[in-house]
């Protein structure tokens, strides 16, 4: 069994002397360029869906960062097009066309599941003698289908989409994909499960094993349930060499998925769900509780300040309305699933591993072994690292650097930037490293009520983070040394039309280029020079 580890922060990266952010003007040479897209950006159809679907649709970043390139999906006249829109090339290029979601055969799709946004993953092409220069694109229309196309556009004809049936025909989004060897493709996808009378809302994360022929036609193989989470993954990293995937998620507790079914099976719980209070405390219990609280509560009006220990305090009024959401930020546990046989498969939890996350991993692994294909072809949990008690501030997902992903954790008022990558060491298959701390970012982010995306800069770059609002402004926070008491930040006017809304954003802080912010609207891609 994978031993549960805990994330340790490098306190040398914190800034105990920090006082405040100071507003600075941008340089005079800052440039803003706007490029018109050939078609409008394609988004999932709007509707009255459950909270999980609505939240995912609202916060989806339609600007897909894959290695050092940016992509988005555009509405064509006859199909949805995957378009390459930068940053290395000034002109837009159509990479592939896929059938519209409504044109995909939906006979096996659950009618209660609305379609999701289109998704894609860039897969390194491999042949018999190892890696080969070139890539494939694995694309989903958001309606439960997959298609593989050549990134060079040299494919003869257009491959037919594969309808994935082994995850109940649900619509899914691609989180990552890799080719461990020629003819074999693995894809990590997630589906959204709406809350019902028998089960709670969940994000189910699967690993699909597919076969690929020379014409890039996909055939369905095994499907393994990796995890059940509360939300889509915060960050994902895959490795073809190690045949593994690392997922940063907010996992469901072992009994969360069964709470609805258990309530239905227990008459008392079912009655309570329907508003029937069959399990009220006895009058004696209520009377004893009231007596214990009497010394802390007063019915007299507040007469002003009192000496400590000689007055009354209403314990039910100490939390202000704006504090009611505190503590609701997502949790974070990192799991590494490996198809390498050196990773031991868990069977039963040990006495030392009694944590909630560990029990969840064991249960989820047991469920995975029951999927088609059996345990022989399935992944095992090679590592588990909990970030508790820290909560997630931003899950950036795949960055412009393919080898790792960044996400931010709330460290008091600061943001601890964590790098996640898959290592070659079987003893430590996934590496979490505290690479930077952004002082007071978690604090200032709470005041940005219109924020839509929070992007993290690569460690060592001049830009630490950018908060992008839904329409008007972006806030740029420059890197601050641990010994510096003041930080520098800028307010960037996006100069968008009043009716425009931000659909996606990406931050490019690679050492080889000038720092740039890219903002996607319905019909344009905006680029901003944000040099310090």
C-alpha positions as CSV (number, residue, x, y, z in Angstrom):
1,X,0.0,0.0,0.0
2,X,1.1,3.5,-0.7
3,X,2.1,5.2,2.5
4,X,0.2,8.5,3.1
5,X,2.6,11.4,3.2
6,X,2.0,15.0,4.2
7,X,3.1,18.1,2.3
8,X,5.8,20.2,4.1
9,X,6.2,23.8,3.2
10,X,9.6,25.5,3.0
11,X,9.2,28.3,5.5
12,X,12.3,30.0,4.2
13,X,10.2,31.0,1.2
14,X,7.7,32.9,3.3
15,X,8.0,36.6,3.9
16,X,7.4,37.5,7.6
17,X,8.3,41.1,7.0
18,X,5.7,41.8,4.3
19,X,3.5,44.8,4.9
20,X,1.5,45.6,1.8
21,X,1.3,45.8,-2.0
22,X,2.1,49.1,-3.6
23,X,0.4,50.2,-6.8
24,X,2.9,50.9,-9.6
25,X,2.4,52.2,-13.1
26,X,3.2,50.0,-16.1
27,X,6.0,50.7,-18.4
28,X,5.5,53.1,-21.3
29,X,6.4,50.4,-23.8
30,X,3.6,48.0,-22.8
31,X,1.7,46.7,-25.8
32,X,-1.8,45.5,-26.2
33,X,-2.7,43.6,-29.4
34,X,-6.2,42.3,-30.4
35,X,-6.6,39.6,-33.0
36,X,-10.0,38.8,-34.4
37,X,-10.9,35.1,-34.4
38,X,-12.3,33.6,-37.6
39,X,-15.3,32.3,-35.7
40,X,-16.8,32.6,-32.3
41,X,-15.5,30.5,-29.4
42,X,-17.6,27.3,-28.9
43,X,-19.1,26.8,-25.4
44,X,-21.5,24.3,-23.9
45,X,-25.2,25.1,-24.3
46,X,-26.5,27.1,-21.3
47,X,-29.4,25.7,-19.3
48,X,-30.8,25.2,-15.8
49,X,-28.5,22.5,-14.6
50,X,-27.4,21.5,-11.1
51,X,-24.8,23.4,-9.1
52,X,-21.8,21.2,-10.2
53,X,-22.5,21.5,-13.9
54,X,-23.3,25.3,-13.6
55,X,-20.1,25.9,-11.6
56,X,-17.9,23.9,-14.0
57,X,-19.4,25.7,-17.1
58,X,-19.0,29.1,-15.6
59,X,-15.3,28.7,-14.5
60,X,-14.1,26.6,-17.4
61,X,-11.0,28.2,-19.0
62,X,-11.6,28.0,-22.8
63,X,-8.0,29.0,-23.5
64,X,-6.3,25.6,-23.5
65,X,-2.5,25.7,-22.6
66,X,-0.6,22.7,-24.0
67,X,3.1,22.9,-23.7
68,X,4.1,26.2,-25.3
69,X,1.0,26.6,-27.4
70,X,-2.5,27.9,-26.9
71,X,-5.7,26.4,-28.4
72,X,-9.4,27.0,-28.3
73,X,-12.5,25.5,-29.9
74,X,-14.4,27.6,-32.5
75,X,-17.9,27.4,-33.9
76,X,-17.5,26.5,-37.6
77,X,-20.3,26.4,-40.2
78,X,-20.5,22.6,-40.3
79,X,-18.3,21.5,-37.3
80,X,-16.5,22.6,-34.2
81,X,-12.9,23.5,-35.0
82,X,-9.8,23.2,-32.7
83,X,-7.8,26.3,-33.4
84,X,-4.2,27.1,-32.6
85,X,-4.1,30.7,-31.6
86,X,-0.6,31.3,-30.2
87,X,1.5,32.4,-28.7
88,X,4.3,31.3,-31.0
89,X,2.4,32.0,-34.2
90,X,0.7,35.2,-35.1
91,X,-1.9,33.7,-37.4
92,X,-4.7,31.4,-36.4
93,X,-4.6,27.9,-37.7
94,X,-7.4,25.3,-37.7
95,X,-5.9,22.1,-36.4
96,X,-8.9,19.7,-36.7
97,X,-12.7,19.6,-37.1
98,X,-15.0,17.5,-35.0
99,X,-18.7,16.8,-35.1
100,X,-20.9,19.2,-33.2
101,X,-22.2,17.7,-29.9
102,X,-25.7,17.5,-31.2
103,X,-24.5,15.6,-34.3
104,X,-22.8,12.9,-32.2
105,X,-24.8,9.7,-31.7
106,X,-26.4,10.2,-28.3
107,X,-28.4,7.0,-28.1
108,X,-26.3,5.7,-25.3
109,X,-25.9,9.0,-23.5
110,X,-27.8,9.5,-20.2
111,X,-30.5,12.1,-21.0
112,X,-30.1,13.6,-17.5
113,X,-26.4,14.6,-18.2
114,X,-26.1,17.8,-20.2
115,X,-23.1,18.1,-22.6
116,X,-19.8,19.5,-21.3
117,X,-17.4,21.8,-23.0
118,X,-15.1,20.5,-25.7
119,X,-11.7,19.3,-24.4
120,X,-8.4,18.1,-25.8
121,X,-5.0,16.8,-24.9
122,X,-1.7,17.0,-26.8
123,X,-0.1,13.5,-27.0
124,X,3.5,12.8,-28.0
125,X,3.6,10.4,-30.9
126,X,5.6,7.2,-30.1
127,X,6.9,4.4,-32.4
128,X,8.6,1.2,-31.8
129,X,12.1,2.7,-31.2
130,X,10.9,5.3,-28.6
131,X,9.7,8.9,-28.7
132,X,9.3,10.5,-32.1
133,X,9.0,14.2,-32.9
134,X,5.4,15.0,-33.5
135,X,2.1,15.0,-31.7
136,X,-1.5,13.8,-31.9
137,X,-4.5,15.6,-30.5
138,X,-7.1,13.6,-28.5
139,X,-10.3,15.5,-28.7
140,X,-13.8,15.2,-27.2
141,X,-16.9,17.1,-28.3
142,X,-18.2,17.0,-24.7
143,X,-20.8,14.4,-25.4
144,X,-19.0,11.2,-24.5
145,X,-16.9,10.7,-27.7
146,X,-13.2,10.6,-28.6
147,X,-11.3,11.2,-31.8
148,X,-7.5,11.2,-32.4
149,X,-6.1,13.4,-35.1
150,X,-2.5,14.1,-36.3
151,X,-1.2,17.5,-35.2
152,X,0.6,17.9,-38.6
153,X,-2.7,17.6,-40.5
154,X,-1.3,14.7,-42.5
155,X,-4.1,12.3,-41.6
156,X,-5.9,10.8,-44.6
157,X,-9.6,11.6,-44.2
158,X,-11.2,12.3,-40.8
159,X,-11.3,9.5,-38.3
160,X,-14.8,8.6,-36.9
161,X,-15.4,9.5,-33.3
162,X,-15.3,6.6,-30.8
163,X,-18.4,6.6,-28.6
164,X,-17.1,5.6,-25.1
165,X,-19.6,3.2,-23.5
166,X,-17.8,1.8,-20.5
167,X,-18.4,4.9,-18.3
168,X,-22.2,4.7,-18.7
169,X,-22.2,6.8,-21.8
170,X,-21.8,10.0,-19.7
171,X,-20.4,13.2,-21.3
172,X,-16.8,13.7,-20.1
173,X,-13.9,16.1,-20.4
174,X,-10.3,15.0,-21.1
175,X,-7.9,15.8,-18.2
176,X,-4.7,14.3,-19.8
177,X,-3.5,11.6,-22.2
178,X,-0.3,9.8,-23.1
179,X,1.0,6.9,-25.3
180,X,3.0,4.5,-23.2
181,X,3.9,2.4,-26.3
182,X,2.9,2.2,-29.9
183,X,-0.7,1.2,-30.5
184,X,-1.7,2.0,-27.0
185,X,-3.3,5.2,-25.6
186,X,-4.3,6.1,-22.1
187,X,-6.7,9.0,-21.3
188,X,-7.8,10.4,-18.0
189,X,-11.3,11.8,-18.2
190,X,-13.8,13.1,-15.7
191,X,-17.6,13.1,-15.7
192,X,-20.1,15.0,-13.5
193,X,-22.7,13.2,-11.5
194,X,-25.6,15.4,-10.5
195,X,-27.2,15.0,-7.0
196,X,-30.1,12.7,-6.9
197,X,-32.4,11.1,-4.3
198,X,-30.0,8.1,-4.0
199,X,-26.5,9.7,-4.3
200,X,-24.7,12.9,-3.9
201,X,-23.1,15.1,-6.5
202,X,-19.6,13.9,-7.6
203,X,-16.9,14.2,-10.2
204,X,-15.9,10.7,-11.3
205,X,-12.4,10.4,-12.7
206,X,-11.6,7.5,-15.0
207,X,-8.6,6.1,-16.8
208,X,-9.4,4.8,-20.3
209,X,-7.1,2.4,-22.1
210,X,-7.5,2.5,-25.9
211,X,-5.9,0.9,-28.9
212,X,-4.8,2.9,-31.9
213,X,-4.4,1.6,-35.5
214,X,-2.1,3.2,-38.1
215,X,-5.1,5.2,-39.4
216,X,-5.6,6.7,-35.9
217,X,-8.8,4.8,-35.4
218,X,-9.5,4.3,-31.7
219,X,-10.9,1.1,-30.2
220,X,-12.3,1.0,-26.7
221,X,-10.4,-1.1,-24.1
222,X,-10.6,-1.0,-20.3
223,X,-12.1,1.7,-18.1
224,X,-11.0,2.1,-14.5
225,X,-12.5,4.3,-11.9
226,X,-9.5,6.2,-10.3
227,X,-11.2,8.6,-7.9
228,X,-14.5,10.2,-6.8
229,X,-14.0,13.9,-6.1
230,X,-16.1,16.9,-5.2
231,X,-14.9,18.9,-8.1
232,X,-12.9,18.4,-11.3
233,X,-9.1,18.0,-10.7
234,X,-7.1,21.0,-9.5
235,X,-4.1,19.9,-11.5
236,X,-3.0,16.9,-13.7
237,X,0.4,15.7,-14.8
238,X,1.0,12.6,-17.0
239,X,4.1,10.7,-17.9
240,X,4.4,8.3,-20.9
241,X,7.9,7.2,-19.7
242,X,6.6,6.2,-16.3
243,X,3.1,5.2,-17.5
244,X,1.6,7.2,-14.7
245,X,-0.7,10.1,-13.9
246,X,-0.7,12.5,-10.9
247,X,-4.0,14.1,-9.8
248,X,-4.5,16.9,-7.3
249,X,-8.2,16.6,-6.2
250,X,-10.7,17.3,-3.5
251,X,-11.6,13.7,-2.7
252,X,-15.0,12.5,-1.5
253,X,-15.0,10.9,1.9
254,X,-15.6,7.1,1.8
255,X,-19.2,7.4,2.9
256,X,-20.1,10.5,0.8
257,X,-21.1,8.6,-2.3
258,X,-23.2,6.2,-0.2
259,X,-24.9,8.9,2.0
260,X,-27.9,9.2,-0.3
261,X,-28.4,5.4,-0.6
262,X,-27.9,4.9,3.1
263,X,-30.4,7.6,4.0
264,X,-33.0,5.9,1.7
265,X,-32.3,2.5,3.4
266,X,-32.7,3.9,6.9
267,X,-36.3,5.0,7.7
268,X,-35.2,7.6,10.3
269,X,-32.7,9.2,7.9
270,X,-35.2,9.2,5.0
271,X,-37.8,10.8,7.1
272,X,-35.4,13.5,8.2
273,X,-34.5,14.2,4.5
274,X,-38.2,14.8,3.9
275,X,-38.5,17.3,6.7
276,X,-39.8,14.9,9.3
277,X,-37.8,15.5,12.5
278,X,-38.0,12.0,14.0
279,X,-34.6,12.3,15.7
280,X,-35.1,15.4,17.8
281,X,-33.2,15.6,21.1
282,X,-35.2,14.8,24.2
283,X,-36.5,17.8,26.3
284,X,-34.0,16.8,29.1
285,X,-31.1,17.2,26.6
286,X,-32.3,20.5,25.4
287,X,-32.8,21.8,28.9
288,X,-29.2,20.8,29.9
289,X,-27.8,22.5,26.8
290,X,-29.7,25.7,27.5
291,X,-28.4,25.8,31.1
292,X,-24.8,25.5,29.9
293,X,-25.2,28.3,27.4
294,X,-27.0,30.7,29.8
295,X,-23.8,32.1,31.2
296,X,-22.7,33.2,27.7
297,X,-25.9,34.8,26.6
298,X,-27.9,37.9,27.7
299,X,-31.3,39.2,26.7
300,X,-30.3,42.7,27.8
301,X,-29.3,45.4,25.2
302,X,-25.6,46.0,24.8
303,X,-24.6,48.6,27.3
304,X,-21.2,49.3,25.8
305,X,-17.7,47.9,26.5
306,X,-17.4,45.8,29.6
307,X,-14.4,44.6,31.6
308,X,-13.2,41.2,30.4
309,X,-14.8,38.4,32.3
310,X,-17.6,40.6,33.7
311,X,-19.9,40.9,30.7
312,X,-22.0,38.7,28.3
313,X,-21.2,37.7,24.8
314,X,-23.7,36.4,22.3
315,X,-21.8,33.5,20.8
316,X,-24.3,33.2,18.0
317,X,-23.6,36.7,16.7
318,X,-19.8,36.7,16.6
319,X,-19.6,35.6,12.9
320,X,-20.5,38.3,10.3
321,X,-22.3,37.4,7.1
322,X,-19.2,37.7,5.0
323,X,-17.5,35.1,7.2
324,X,-20.0,32.4,6.6
325,X,-18.2,31.1,3.5
326,X,-14.8,30.8,5.3
327,X,-13.5,27.3,5.2
328,X,-15.4,26.2,2.1
329,X,-12.4,26.3,-0.2
330,X,-11.5,22.9,-1.7
331,X,-9.2,20.5,0.0
332,X,-6.3,18.9,-1.8
333,X,-4.9,15.4,-1.9
334,X,-2.4,14.3,-4.6
335,X,-2.7,10.7,-5.9
336,X,-0.2,9.1,-8.3
337,X,-1.7,6.2,-10.2
338,X,0.8,3.9,-12.0
339,X,0.5,1.1,-14.5
340,X,4.0,-0.1,-13.7
341,X,3.9,-3.3,-11.8
342,X,6.6,-2.2,-9.2
343,X,3.9,-0.2,-7.5
344,X,2.2,-2.3,-4.8
345,X,-1.5,-2.8,-5.0
346,X,-3.3,-2.0,-1.8
347,X,-5.5,-4.7,-0.3
348,X,-6.6,-3.7,3.2
349,X,-5.8,-0.6,5.2
350,X,-3.1,-1.0,7.9
351,X,-3.6,0.2,11.4
352,X,-1.2,3.0,10.9
353,X,-3.1,4.3,7.9
354,X,-6.4,5.3,9.4
355,X,-6.7,8.7,7.7
356,X,-9.8,9.5,5.8
357,X,-7.9,10.1,2.5
358,X,-6.1,6.7,2.9
359,X,-9.4,4.8,3.4
360,X,-10.9,6.6,0.4
361,X,-7.9,5.6,-1.8
362,X,-8.3,1.9,-0.7
363,X,-12.0,1.9,-1.5
364,X,-11.5,3.6,-4.9
365,X,-8.7,1.2,-5.8
366,X,-10.9,-1.8,-4.9
367,X,-13.7,-0.4,-7.1
368,X,-11.1,0.1,-9.9
369,X,-10.2,-3.6,-9.7
370,X,-13.8,-4.5,-10.5
371,X,-13.8,-2.5,-13.8
372,X,-13.5,-4.3,-17.2
373,X,-10.1,-5.8,-17.7
374,X,-9.4,-6.8,-14.1
375,X,-6.5,-5.9,-11.8
376,X,-3.9,-7.1,-14.2
377,X,-4.4,-4.2,-16.6
378,X,-5.4,-1.6,-14.1
379,X,-3.5,1.1,-12.3
380,X,-2.4,1.0,-8.6
381,X,-2.1,3.9,-6.2
382,X,1.7,4.4,-6.1
383,X,1.7,7.5,-3.9
384,X,-0.7,9.7,-1.8
385,X,0.2,13.1,-0.4
386,X,-2.2,15.1,1.6
387,X,-2.0,18.9,1.7
388,X,-4.2,19.2,4.8
389,X,-4.9,21.6,6.5
390,X,-4.1,23.9,3.6
391,X,-6.9,24.6,1.1
392,X,-6.8,25.3,-2.6
393,X,-6.7,29.0,-3.7
394,X,-6.2,28.3,-7.4
395,X,-5.9,25.2,-9.5
396,X,-4.0,26.2,-12.6
397,X,-4.0,22.8,-14.2
398,X,-1.5,22.1,-17.1
399,X,0.9,24.9,-17.5
400,X,2.9,26.0,-20.5
401,X,5.6,23.8,-19.0
402,X,4.7,20.2,-19.9
403,X,6.7,18.5,-17.3
404,X,4.9,19.9,-14.3
405,X,1.8,21.7,-13.1
406,X,1.3,24.5,-10.6
407,X,-1.4,25.1,-8.0
408,X,-1.8,27.5,-5.1
409,X,-2.6,26.7,-1.5
410,X,-4.0,29.1,1.1
411,X,-1.2,29.5,3.7
412,X,-2.8,31.9,6.2
413,X,-3.0,35.1,4.1
414,X,-0.3,34.0,1.7
415,X,-0.4,31.7,-1.4
416,X,2.0,28.8,-1.3
417,X,2.8,27.8,-4.9
418,X,3.2,24.1,-5.3
419,X,4.9,22.3,-8.2
420,X,3.7,18.8,-9.0
421,X,5.6,16.4,-11.3
422,X,6.1,12.7,-11.8
423,X,9.5,11.4,-10.8
424,X,11.4,8.4,-12.0
425,X,12.0,7.2,-8.4
426,X,9.7,4.2,-7.6
427,X,10.0,5.1,-3.9
428,X,8.7,8.7,-4.6
429,X,6.8,8.5,-7.9
430,X,5.3,12.0,-7.5
431,X,7.2,15.1,-6.3
432,X,5.4,18.0,-4.6
433,X,7.7,21.0,-4.0
434,X,6.9,24.3,-2.4
435,X,8.6,26.6,-5.0
436,X,7.4,30.0,-4.0
437,X,5.2,32.0,-1.6
438,X,3.2,35.0,-2.8
439,X,2.6,37.3,0.3
440,X,-1.0,38.3,1.1
441,X,-2.4,37.0,-2.2
442,X,-5.0,34.8,-0.5
443,X,-6.1,37.9,1.5
444,X,-6.3,40.3,-1.5
445,X,-8.1,37.6,-3.6
446,X,-11.0,37.6,-1.3
447,X,-11.7,41.2,-2.2
448,X,-11.8,40.6,-5.9
449,X,-15.4,39.6,-6.1
450,X,-15.4,39.8,-9.9
451,X,-12.4,37.5,-10.4
452,X,-12.8,34.7,-12.9
453,X,-9.3,33.3,-13.3
454,X,-6.2,33.3,-11.0
455,X,-3.0,32.5,-12.9
456,X,0.4,31.6,-11.4
457,X,3.7,32.6,-12.9
458,X,6.6,30.2,-13.3
459,X,9.0,30.2,-10.3
460,X,11.8,32.7,-10.8
461,X,9.9,34.9,-13.3
462,X,9.1,38.5,-12.7
463,X,5.4,38.0,-12.4
464,X,4.1,35.9,-9.5
465,X,0.4,35.9,-10.2
466,X,-2.4,37.6,-12.2
467,X,-6.0,37.8,-11.2
468,X,-8.3,38.3,-14.2
469,X,-11.8,39.7,-13.8
470,X,-14.8,38.7,-15.9
471,X,-14.8,41.9,-18.0
472,X,-12.8,44.9,-17.1
473,X,-9.5,44.6,-15.1
474,X,-6.6,42.3,-14.5
475,X,-4.4,42.6,-11.4
476,X,-0.7,41.8,-11.8
477,X,1.4,40.9,-8.8
478,X,5.2,40.9,-9.3
479,X,7.6,38.6,-7.5
480,X,8.7,39.8,-4.1
481,X,11.9,38.6,-2.3
482,X,11.3,37.1,1.2
483,X,13.1,40.0,2.8
484,X,11.2,42.8,1.1
485,X,8.5,44.6,3.1
486,X,6.5,45.9,0.1
487,X,5.4,44.3,-3.1
488,X,4.6,45.9,-6.5
489,X,1.4,45.3,-8.3
490,X,-0.4,46.8,-11.4
491,X,-4.0,47.3,-12.4
492,X,-4.4,46.5,-16.1
493,X,-7.4,47.8,-18.0
494,X,-8.3,45.1,-20.4
495,X,-9.9,47.6,-22.7
496,X,-12.7,45.2,-23.7
497,X,-16.0,46.3,-25.2
498,X,-18.8,46.7,-22.6
499,X,-20.6,43.6,-23.9
500,X,-17.5,41.4,-24.0
501,X,-16.8,38.8,-21.3
502,X,-13.7,36.9,-20.5
503,X,-13.9,33.2,-21.5
504,X,-10.3,32.2,-21.0
505,X,-6.9,33.4,-19.9
506,X,-3.3,32.2,-19.9
507,X,-0.1,33.6,-18.5
508,X,3.2,33.1,-20.3
509,X,6.3,33.7,-18.1
510,X,8.8,31.4,-19.7
511,X,12.4,32.7,-19.4
512,X,12.8,32.9,-23.2
513,X,10.0,35.4,-23.8
514,X,8.7,38.6,-22.3
515,X,5.9,38.1,-19.8
516,X,2.6,38.2,-21.5
517,X,-1.1,37.8,-20.5
518,X,-3.5,36.3,-23.0
519,X,-7.3,36.9,-22.6
520,X,-9.9,35.1,-24.7
521,X,-13.3,36.7,-25.5
522,X,-16.1,35.3,-27.6
523,X,-14.6,36.6,-30.9
524,X,-11.0,37.7,-30.2
525,X,-7.7,36.9,-28.5
526,X,-6.1,39.8,-26.6
527,X,-2.4,39.9,-25.7
528,X,-0.8,42.2,-23.1
529,X,2.8,42.9,-22.4
530,X,3.1,42.8,-18.6
531,X,6.8,43.2,-18.1
532,X,7.8,44.4,-14.7
